[in-house]
Amino acid sequence: MNQEKTSFISGRIKSVTYALKGFYLLTTTEHSIITQLIISAAMCVVGFYFKISSVEWMFQIFATGLVLTAEGLNTAIEKICDYLQPSFDKKIGFIKDIAAGAVTFAAFTAIIIGAIIYLPKIF
């Protein structure tokens, strides 16, 4: 096994490069991520409109990050499943449904956080 020796710094640079490539691919090719980014941008506009507090911004940003992270992981799981089993498979479908369910947990959490922040400002 012939592994290329890399320094700590060059290894970290490579890691960041791969992460940025993944970020770019997610934000430019995956419709679910693009949709969530549009919703996030709209919520930022709403946050500025209602002049939410720093703590409210932290929760809103956390909720946004939670949903985007879950969407990204769901996308990765779906891509792996599709690669391993291109044709329909009941077990693969079950795995993909569970991954999508995790996104739903994150989305419900974000909705609840948004309701806690914005409902008192609206009513």
C-alpha positions in Angstrom: 0.0 0.0 0.0 1.7 3.1 -1.3 0.3 6.2 0.3 1.4 9.7 -0.5 2.9 11.5 2.5 1.3 14.9 3.1 2.0 17.4 5.7 -0.6 18.4 8.2 -1.2 21.8 6.5 -1.4 20.4 3.0 -3.8 17.7 4.3 -6.1 20.3 5.8 -6.0 22.4 2.6 -7.0 19.3 0.6 -9.8 18.6 3.1 -11.1 22.2 2.8 -10.9 22.0 -1.0 -13.0 18.8 -1.0 -15.5 20.4 1.4 -15.8 23.5 -0.7 -16.3 21.3 -3.8 -19.1 19.4 -2.0 -20.6 22.7 -0.9 -20.5 24.0 -4.5 -22.0 20.7 -5.9 -24.8 20.7 -3.3 -25.7 24.4 -3.8 -25.7 24.2 -7.6 -27.1 20.8 -8.5 -29.5 19.7 -5.8 -33.0 21.1 -6.0 -33.8 20.4 -2.4 -30.8 22.3 -1.2 -31.5 25.2 -3.6 -35.1 25.3 -2.3 -33.9 25.4 1.3 -31.4 28.2 0.5 -34.2 30.3 -1.1 -36.3 29.7 2.0 -33.3 30.6 4.2 -32.8 33.8 2.3 -36.4 34.7 2.6 -36.2 34.1 6.4 -33.2 36.4 6.6 -35.2 39.2 4.9 -38.1 38.5 7.4 -35.6 38.6 10.3 -34.3 42.0 9.2 -37.9 43.2 8.7 -38.9 42.2 12.3 -35.5 43.3 13.7 -35.1 40.0 15.6 -32.6 39.9 18.5 -29.1 38.4 18.4 -30.3 35.3 20.2 -33.2 34.9 17.8 -30.7 35.2 14.9 -28.6 32.5 16.5 -31.6 30.1 16.7 -32.7 31.0 13.1 -29.2 30.4 11.8 -28.9 27.1 13.8 -32.2 25.9 12.4 -31.2 26.8 8.9 -27.9 25.0 9.3 -29.7 22.0 10.8 -32.0 21.7 7.8 -29.3 22.2 5.2 -27.0 19.6 6.9 -29.8 17.1 7.1 -30.6 17.7 3.4 -27.0 17.3 2.5 -26.6 14.0 4.3 -29.9 12.8 2.9 -28.6 13.6 -0.6 -25.4 11.7 0.1 -27.3 8.6 1.4 -29.6 8.7 -1.7 -26.6 8.9 -4.1 -24.9 6.0 -2.4 -28.1 3.9 -2.5 -28.6 4.7 -6.2 -25.0 3.8 -7.0 -25.2 0.5 -5.1 -28.6 -0.4 -6.4 -29.7 1.4 -9.5 -33.0 -0.5 -9.9 -35.8 -0.4 -7.4 -35.2 -2.3 -4.2 -37.6 -2.4 -1.3 -34.7 -2.3 1.3 -33.0 0.6 -0.4 -36.3 2.4 -0.5 -36.7 1.9 3.2 -33.2 3.4 3.8 -33.9 6.4 1.6 -37.3 7.0 3.4 -35.6 6.9 6.8 -33.0 9.5 5.5 -35.8 11.7 4.2 -37.6 11.3 7.6 -34.5 12.7 9.3 -34.8 15.8 7.1 -38.4 16.1 8.1 -37.4 16.1 11.8 -35.0 19.0 11.0 -37.6 20.9 9.0 -40.2 20.5 11.8 -37.7 21.8 14.3 -36.9 24.8 12.1 -40.7 25.5 11.7 -41.1 25.4 15.5 -38.2 27.7 16.0 -39.6 30.1 13.4 -43.0 30.0 15.1 -41.5 30.8 18.5 -39.5 33.7 17.0 -42.2 35.2 14.6 -45.6 34.4 15.9 -45.3 36.9 18.9 -44.2 39.6 16.4 -47.1 39.0 14.1 -49.9 38.7 16.8 
